[in-house]
Amino acid sequence: MSTSTPVNTNGTKASNAAKPSKAGAVADWADSRLGLATAMKKNLRKVFPDHWSFMLGEIALWSFVVLLLTGTFLTLWYRPSMGETVYHGSFQQLNGLEMSEAYSSTLNISFDVRAGLLMRQMHHWAAMLFIAGMMVHLLRVYFTGAFRKPRELNWVIGCLLLLLGTLEGFTGYSLPDDLLSGTGIRAADGFIKSMPVVGTYISFFLFGGEFPGDSIIPRLYTVHVLLIPGVLLGLIAAHMLLLVYHKHTQWPGPGRTNENVVGYPMLPVYAAKAGGFFFIVFGVTALLGGFLSINPIWRYGPYNPSEVTAGSQPDWYMGWPDGLLRIMPGWESNFWGVTIGWNVLVPIIIMPGVMFTILLMLPFIESWITGDKRDHHLLQRPRNAPTRTALMVALMTFYGISWMAGGNDIIAIVFHLSINSITYFNRVAVFLGPIIAFIITRRWCISLQRHDNETLLHGYETGVIMRDASGGYTEKHLPLPVADQYTLTARDRDEIYQIESATDENGVQAPGTRKERLRASLSSWWYRNNQQKPTRAELEAAHHHAADEAAHDAPLVGQRADGHQFDGRHGTEGDDLAHHKD
């Protein structure tokens, strides 16, 4: 309110403008009945830290918004029916061909609805970005330790979002009812039937009879546009509310502690940045949809149960179970008249469940092993948690090799290799690869920790060689900037879990001793060989050493180079190096 505006007050209430604006009057009316002002003021001024890695989750969020917008457009013309019709549309190559109403309406959207093909392709690209954004965001959260207490529940919600997003992608991929998506549904029917005893009953229920039935497309449509999006919206809302409630994690640095948040308020700074980023995501998705063709259903033709698309493959995020399916040996077993096809059951039904369970339990497993029950609001550099980082890299390697196996036919064709050799290689690599990746990553992180400690204690190497009066050569070291030193030392020392006592005062073994011994052993293995940050005494000794080195180099300073002109970390303003002579 302007200070020049006349006000009326009775001394007990806040001053109000004599002639308030219409917007102000509406806001005052709403606040007097809903009491939103206090809550809104607090939350709209909530501070969020600023770092590029925090934008990865926003890519997933805004991609989901694009999915909602484009999906709403598509539902206006799509007909979720498997009823037979004859196509009479703009695409002449399929004109007069019998097909389902679902496929016919998809062709109509692509060729006869204004901007229909753009919306279809934007929708598909946004789905790709949504899954990819969630995966990369999940990796960022895990590598930086942002999942630790009190955010374990938010990690669980994020994993559920990834699972539901994958299922949502599969249901949407199946809706056009073209030959490629129909082949995917045919494969899904086989996967379901691989489940012992109950598989055939589940398949009969889903398809409304024997495959393909006449109910699967309408049912997938209901799941795709109503059920899963509703659950996703609820989980995203819960995810964001917990983010606000717990406050956002931040990278360590000067002035940043476990008790505060350093950054920008929601309004106007963060809201403006987030809004601008939405338009960037929307624009990139529009460019992808406008210039890069994806899922050209008119090239595949309508689905026919007697036909299969050659070289058919699922969307990329379903590639890893498909790869496991391709490299799994053809094992079968018979028990009491029931045939179990392990070659389908293990890679498609069991392994996705195992991988998802491992992903879901990672925060709780680490918390139990380390015994760390503290609240954490400062992020960790991945190198400062070597075992955690190596564990995720091992899982990524398993995922990557499985995903690569899903394209074994393409790899064989492009590189002129034997598909059998590729399959045998992947069968071995899927077991050995994660182990090798774990060992290398862990040692790499420990080496980086050791390098950080050396830099803290002895300064960084400037690359400038000094020669003293006696003819000796030394490399000039300079201390790190204070902000960098703070960042490297703003981490806790690792504490290995110890058993207090394995027996009671009477010498009787305490209950749960075996579990506690296992926990202590795992804790020792978890932190084994980790490099702890230097102690205060070590830092003081290093500073004394640096002072002695500076005194040793003092006579040389100002001769040809005093050790900072070429290190890229300090300015050279006012430097008269050019006037020095040999």
Disulfide bonds with the S-S distance in Angstrom:
none
